[in-house]
């Protein structure tokens, strides 16, 4: 089992698919990495040599921010917005949709389960 950026990537999948299991690497970045390391698209992770895995690991470390560093940076950006007290920060703080979606109906994923308001119906 190959371990890249602190993540055990699945061995029976193709390399460019398996790389997407790493937080911060999507399909396009995975293809870029494979082209840079010169690995064919049809190769599977269990067919890779140890040197190819090391090359992939080095490429990711040099060129891409992934896993813990990326999560930390995103959390710091959200915290900065909340500390500033800007509109987006207030929306994060109140756990409401941040990007302009309506909240009169919908937004249940962000707001949580609906709560009954006592004395509302007459």
C-alpha contacts under 8 A as a table, 3 or more apart, distances in Angstrom:
res1	aa1	res2	aa2	distance
1	X	8	X	6.61
1	X	9	X	6.95
1	X	10	X	6.92
1	X	11	X	5.76
1	X	46	X	7.39
2	X	8	X	5.88
2	X	9	X	5.85
2	X	10	X	7.55
2	X	11	X	6.99
2	X	45	X	7.45
2	X	53	X	7.25
3	X	6	X	6.13
3	X	7	X	5.42
3	X	8	X	4.46
3	X	9	X	6.14
4	X	7	X	5.40
4	X	8	X	6.55
4	X	9	X	7.08
4	X	22	X	7.98
4	X	53	X	7.94
4	X	56	X	7.99
4	X	57	X	5.79
5	X	22	X	7.35
5	X	57	X	6.98
5	X	60	X	7.82
5	X	61	X	7.74
5	X	66	X	7.32
5	X	67	X	7.01
6	X	67	X	7.82
7	X	21	X	7.76
7	X	22	X	6.44
9	X	18	X	5.72
9	X	19	X	6.88
9	X	21	X	6.48
9	X	22	X	7.73
10	X	13	X	6.14
10	X	18	X	5.99
10	X	45	X	7.35
11	X	18	X	7.75
11	X	44	X	7.08
11	X	45	X	4.85
11	X	46	X	5.03
12	X	44	X	6.23
12	X	45	X	6.25
12	X	46	X	6.27
13	X	17	X	6.53
13	X	18	X	5.85
13	X	44	X	5.53
13	X	45	X	6.24
14	X	17	X	5.40
14	X	18	X	6.07
14	X	41	X	7.19
14	X	42	X	6.30
14	X	43	X	5.69
14	X	44	X	4.14
14	X	45	X	6.01
15	X	18	X	5.08
15	X	19	X	6.17
15	X	34	X	7.63
15	X	41	X	7.14
15	X	42	X	7.86
15	X	43	X	6.28
15	X	44	X	5.36
15	X	45	X	5.27
16	X	19	X	5.36
16	X	20	X	6.94
16	X	27	X	7.00
16	X	30	X	5.06
16	X	31	X	5.71
16	X	34	X	6.63
16	X	41	X	6.83
17	X	20	X	5.55
17	X	21	X	7.63
17	X	27	X	7.07
17	X	30	X	7.37
18	X	21	X	5.70
18	X	45	X	7.49
19	X	22	X	5.81
19	X	25	X	6.74
19	X	26	X	7.80
19	X	30	X	5.80
20	X	23	X	7.23
20	X	24	X	7.92
20	X	25	X	5.22
20	X	26	X	5.09
20	X	27	X	6.20
20	X	30	X	6.45
21	X	25	X	7.49
22	X	25	X	5.74
22	X	66	X	7.11
22	X	67	X	6.71
23	X	66	X	5.79
23	X	67	X	5.01
23	X	70	X	8.00
24	X	65	X	6.88
24	X	66	X	4.86
24	X	67	X	6.47
24	X	70	X	7.01
25	X	28	X	7.90
25	X	29	X	5.66
25	X	30	X	6.16
25	X	66	X	7.09
26	X	29	X	5.50
26	X	30	X	6.05
27	X	30	X	5.11
27	X	31	X	6.27
28	X	31	X	5.18
28	X	32	X	6.26
29	X	32	X	4.94
29	X	33	X	6.15
30	X	33	X	5.15
30	X	34	X	6.28
31	X	34	X	5.09
31	X	35	X	6.19
32	X	35	X	5.15
32	X	36	X	6.12
33	X	36	X	5.08
33	X	37	X	6.16
33	X	56	X	7.04
33	X	59	X	7.06
33	X	60	X	7.55
34	X	37	X	5.25
34	X	38	X	5.77
34	X	39	X	5.10
34	X	40	X	7.11
34	X	41	X	7.50
34	X	56	X	7.76
35	X	38	X	4.76
35	X	39	X	6.20
35	X	40	X	7.62
36	X	39	X	7.95
37	X	52	X	7.49
37	X	55	X	6.52
37	X	56	X	6.51
37	X	59	X	7.75
39	X	43	X	7.17
40	X	43	X	5.75
43	X	47	X	6.62
43	X	48	X	7.56
44	X	47	X	5.38
44	X	48	X	6.92
45	X	48	X	5.42
48	X	52	X	6.10
48	X	53	X	6.68
49	X	52	X	5.29
49	X	53	X	6.52
50	X	53	X	5.18
50	X	54	X	6.28
51	X	54	X	5.03
51	X	55	X	6.18
52	X	55	X	4.96
52	X	56	X	6.22
53	X	56	X	5.11
53	X	57	X	6.15
54	X	57	X	4.99
54	X	58	X	6.15
55	X	58	X	5.16
55	X	59	X	6.12
56	X	59	X	5.15
56	X	60	X	6.20
57	X	60	X	5.30
57	X	61	X	6.19
58	X	61	X	5.05
58	X	62	X	6.11
59	X	62	X	5.25
59	X	63	X	5.99
59	X	64	X	7.79
60	X	63	X	5.50
60	X	64	X	5.22
60	X	65	X	7.66
60	X	66	X	7.93
61	X	64	X	6.11
61	X	65	X	7.35
65	X	69	X	6.39
65	X	70	X	5.67
66	X	69	X	6.04
66	X	70	X	5.14
66	X	71	X	7.81
67	X	70	X	5.47
67	X	71	X	6.12
68	X	71	X	5.13
68	X	72	X	5.98
69	X	72	X	5.13
69	X	73	X	6.16
70	X	73	X	5.13
70	X	74	X	6.22
71	X	74	X	5.24
71	X	75	X	6.16
72	X	75	X	5.14
72	X	76	X	6.11
73	X	76	X	5.04
73	X	77	X	6.16
74	X	77	X	5.09
74	X	78	X	6.34
75	X	78	X	5.21
75	X	79	X	6.12
76	X	79	X	4.96
76	X	80	X	6.03
77	X	80	X	5.09
77	X	81	X	6.38
78	X	81	X	5.16
78	X	82	X	6.31
78	X	89	X	6.96
78	X	92	X	7.53
79	X	82	X	5.05
79	X	83	X	6.12
79	X	89	X	7.72
80	X	83	X	5.10
80	X	84	X	6.14
80	X	89	X	7.81
81	X	84	X	5.18
81	X	85	X	6.42
81	X	86	X	6.23
81	X	88	X	6.60
81	X	89	X	4.40
82	X	85	X	5.24
82	X	86	X	6.90
82	X	88	X	7.54
82	X	89	X	3.85
82	X	90	X	6.10
82	X	92	X	6.93
82	X	93	X	6.44
83	X	89	X	7.22
84	X	89	X	7.06
85	X	88	X	7.99
85	X	89	X	5.57
85	X	90	X	6.01
86	X	89	X	5.13
86	X	90	X	6.24
87	X	90	X	5.13
87	X	91	X	6.31
88	X	91	X	5.10
88	X	92	X	6.30
88	X	98	X	5.75
88	X	99	X	7.92
89	X	92	X	5.09
89	X	93	X	6.13
90	X	93	X	4.93
90	X	94	X	6.15
91	X	94	X	5.23
91	X	95	X	5.99
91	X	96	X	5.15
91	X	97	X	6.44
91	X	98	X	5.46
92	X	95	X	5.01
92	X	96	X	6.28
92	X	97	X	7.56
92	X	98	X	6.57
93	X	96	X	7.84
95	X	110	X	6.36
95	X	111	X	6.34
96	X	103	X	7.96
96	X	107	X	7.76
96	X	110	X	5.86
96	X	111	X	5.96
97	X	100	X	6.75
97	X	101	X	6.11
97	X	102	X	7.92
97	X	103	X	7.60
97	X	107	X	6.90
97	X	110	X	6.32
98	X	101	X	7.37
101	X	107	X	7.64
102	X	105	X	6.91
102	X	106	X	7.23
102	X	107	X	7.12
103	X	106	X	6.00
103	X	107	X	5.56
107	X	110	X	5.59
107	X	111	X	6.07
108	X	111	X	5.02
108	X	112	X	5.30
108	X	113	X	6.47
108	X	114	X	7.38
109	X	112	X	5.66
109	X	113	X	7.99
111	X	114	X	7.93
117	X	120	X	5.83
119	X	122	X	7.43
